[in-house]
Amino acid sequence: MHRHTFPLAAIAVLATAACATPYEQEATEIGSAMIQDRSGNDVGTAMLYSQNGEVMVSVSLEGLSEGTHAVHLHTTGDCSASDFTSAGGHLNPMGNQHGTQNPQGAHLGDLPNAEVSSAGIGTVSTTLRGSSATVIPQIFDADGTALVVHEGADDYMSDPAGAAGSRVACGVFSRS
C-alpha cells in the first residue's frame, strides 16, 4: 500500500499542474491622470492599463468628502475651469444615453461610483466598454480626456449625467 502512495501523489501533483491557470499577459500602463479638487489640491490618481485587448481604469481617491461619488470620463482633457465644465460632457463616441442601467446606454465614460470612507479614501476599478483598439484612440484623441469626480452618486440611469451633482475633482489623462 505504501508503494502506491507515491505514484498516486505524483499523479495528483501533475493533474493539479495541468489544471493551473495559464499565464496571463501582464497589464501595460498606457496613461495616468493626477486628480485635483477645486482648490488645486491633489486628491487622487487614475491609471489606465491595457491587457488582453481591453482597457482598465483604476482610480484612487484621498481627501474627498465621505459618501458615494460618481466618476466619469469626460470628452475634453481640460480641467482649467473652476467648476471643471471645461472637461465637457461624458465621453460618448457611440452617441448612447447615459447609464449602465439605461436600456439606451451606456456612455464609454460611465464608470462605477466610488465609495469614499470617513477617512476620505475611496477606489474604483473597471474595464472600459470596447476593445483597446477602439478605446485608446478615443481617450487620447486631439483634445484628450478628463476623469471627473462628482459630488454625489450616479443613479446609472438619468441622461445625460446620472443626476450626480456638481464636479468636485478633475484630472487630465496623459500617455505613459
C-alpha positions as CSV (number, residue, x, y, z in Angstrom):
1,M,0.0,0.0,0.0
2,H,2.8,2.4,0.7
3,R,4.3,1.7,-2.7
4,H,1.1,3.1,-4.4
5,T,1.0,6.3,-2.3
6,F,3.9,8.0,-4.0
7,P,2.7,7.3,-7.6
8,L,-0.8,8.5,-6.7
9,A,0.6,11.6,-5.1
10,A,2.8,12.3,-8.1
11,I,-0.2,11.8,-10.4
12,A,-2.3,14.2,-8.2
13,V,0.5,16.9,-8.5
14,L,0.7,16.5,-12.2
15,A,-3.1,16.7,-12.6
16,T,-3.2,19.8,-10.5
17,A,-0.4,21.4,-12.5
18,A,-2.2,20.6,-15.7
19,C,-5.3,22.5,-14.4
20,A,-3.3,25.6,-13.4
21,T,-4.5,28.9,-14.8
22,P,-2.4,29.7,-17.9
23,Y,0.0,32.6,-17.6
24,E,-1.8,35.8,-18.4
25,Q,-0.2,38.7,-20.2
26,E,0.9,41.4,-17.7
27,A,-1.0,44.7,-17.9
28,T,0.7,47.6,-19.6
29,E,0.3,51.1,-18.2
30,I,-0.9,53.3,-21.0
31,G,-1.9,56.5,-19.2
32,S,-2.4,58.3,-16.0
33,A,-4.0,61.4,-14.5
34,M,-3.4,63.4,-11.3
35,I,-6.8,64.3,-9.9
36,Q,-7.2,67.7,-8.2
37,D,-10.1,69.3,-6.3
38,R,-11.3,72.9,-7.0
39,S,-8.7,74.3,-4.7
40,G,-5.9,72.7,-6.7
41,N,-5.1,70.0,-4.0
42,D,-4.1,66.6,-5.2
43,V,-6.9,64.2,-4.2
44,G,-6.1,61.1,-6.3
45,T,-4.8,59.4,-9.3
46,A,-6.3,57.5,-12.2
47,M,-4.3,54.8,-14.1
48,L,-5.2,53.3,-17.5
49,Y,-3.9,49.8,-18.3
50,S,-4.2,47.7,-21.4
51,Q,-4.3,43.9,-21.1
52,N,-5.6,41.1,-23.3
53,G,-7.2,43.6,-25.8
54,E,-9.1,45.5,-23.1
55,V,-8.6,48.8,-21.2
56,M,-8.9,49.1,-17.5
57,V,-9.1,52.2,-15.4
58,S,-8.1,52.2,-11.7
59,V,-8.9,55.3,-9.6
60,S,-7.6,56.0,-6.1
61,L,-9.0,59.0,-4.2
62,E,-7.9,60.6,-0.9
63,G,-9.2,63.7,0.7
64,L,-12.8,63.9,-0.6
65,S,-15.9,64.1,1.4
66,E,-17.4,60.8,2.8
67,G,-20.1,59.2,0.7
68,T,-20.8,58.0,-2.8
69,H,-19.2,59.9,-5.7
70,A,-19.9,59.5,-9.4
71,V,-16.7,59.0,-11.5
72,H,-16.8,59.7,-15.3
73,L,-14.6,60.1,-18.3
74,H,-15.3,63.4,-20.0
75,T,-14.7,64.4,-23.6
76,T,-12.1,67.1,-23.2
77,G,-8.8,66.9,-21.4
78,D,-9.2,70.3,-19.8
79,C,-9.7,70.9,-16.1
80,S,-9.0,74.7,-16.2
81,A,-12.5,76.0,-15.4
82,S,-13.1,76.5,-11.7
83,D,-16.1,74.2,-11.9
84,F,-14.4,71.8,-14.3
85,T,-17.0,72.4,-17.0
86,S,-14.1,72.8,-19.4
87,A,-13.9,69.0,-19.4
88,G,-17.1,68.9,-21.5
89,G,-19.7,66.1,-21.3
90,H,-19.2,62.4,-20.8
91,L,-17.0,60.5,-23.3
92,N,-19.7,59.1,-25.6
93,P,-18.4,58.3,-29.1
94,M,-21.3,56.0,-29.9
95,G,-24.0,58.6,-29.1
96,N,-25.7,56.4,-26.4
97,Q,-27.8,57.7,-23.5
98,H,-26.3,57.8,-20.0
99,G,-26.2,55.0,-17.6
100,T,-25.2,51.3,-17.2
101,Q,-28.9,50.6,-16.2
102,N,-30.3,52.6,-19.1
103,P,-31.6,50.5,-22.0
104,Q,-30.3,53.2,-24.3
105,G,-26.9,53.5,-22.5
106,A,-24.2,53.5,-21.7
107,H,-21.5,56.1,-22.4
108,L,-17.9,55.0,-22.7
109,G,-17.3,57.4,-19.9
110,D,-19.9,55.8,-17.5
111,L,-17.8,54.3,-14.6
112,P,-18.9,52.8,-11.3
113,N,-19.4,55.1,-8.3
114,A,-16.6,55.4,-5.8
115,E,-17.4,54.8,-2.1
116,V,-15.3,57.3,-0.1
117,S,-14.8,56.4,3.6
118,S,-15.0,58.7,6.6
119,A,-11.2,58.9,6.2
120,G,-11.7,60.4,2.7
121,I,-10.4,57.4,0.9
122,G,-12.0,55.6,-2.0
123,T,-11.2,53.5,-5.0
124,V,-12.9,52.3,-8.2
125,S,-11.6,50.0,-10.9
126,T,-13.3,48.8,-14.0
127,T,-12.9,47.5,-17.5
128,L,-14.0,50.1,-20.2
129,R,-16.5,49.1,-22.8
130,G,-14.9,48.2,-26.1
131,S,-11.6,46.9,-27.2
132,S,-8.3,48.6,-26.7
133,A,-8.1,49.2,-30.4
134,T,-11.2,51.4,-30.2
135,V,-11.0,52.8,-26.7
136,I,-7.4,54.1,-26.7
137,P,-7.8,56.4,-29.7
138,Q,-11.0,57.8,-28.1
139,I,-9.1,58.6,-24.8
140,F,-6.0,60.0,-26.5
141,D,-7.7,61.9,-29.3
142,A,-6.7,65.5,-30.3
143,D,-8.3,67.2,-27.2
144,G,-7.7,64.4,-24.7
145,T,-9.9,63.1,-22.0
146,A,-10.5,64.1,-18.3
147,L,-11.6,62.0,-15.4
148,V,-14.2,63.9,-13.3
149,V,-15.4,63.1,-9.8
150,H,-18.9,64.4,-8.9
151,E,-20.3,65.5,-5.5
152,G,-23.0,62.8,-5.5
153,A,-23.7,59.3,-6.7
154,D,-24.5,58.4,-10.3
155,D,-28.0,56.9,-10.5
156,Y,-26.9,54.8,-13.5
157,M,-30.0,55.9,-15.4
158,S,-30.6,59.6,-15.8
159,D,-29.5,61.1,-19.1
160,P,-27.1,63.0,-19.6
161,A,-25.1,62.7,-16.3
162,G,-26.8,60.4,-13.8
163,A,-28.0,63.2,-11.5
164,A,-24.6,63.2,-9.9
165,G,-24.4,66.8,-9.0
166,S,-21.5,69.3,-9.5
167,R,-18.0,68.4,-10.4
168,V,-15.6,68.4,-7.4
169,A,-12.4,67.0,-8.8
170,C,-10.8,66.6,-12.2
171,G,-7.6,65.1,-13.8
172,V,-6.4,65.0,-17.4
173,F,-5.0,61.8,-18.9
174,S,-1.6,61.7,-20.4
175,R,0.1,58.8,-22.2
176,S,2.6,56.8,-20.1
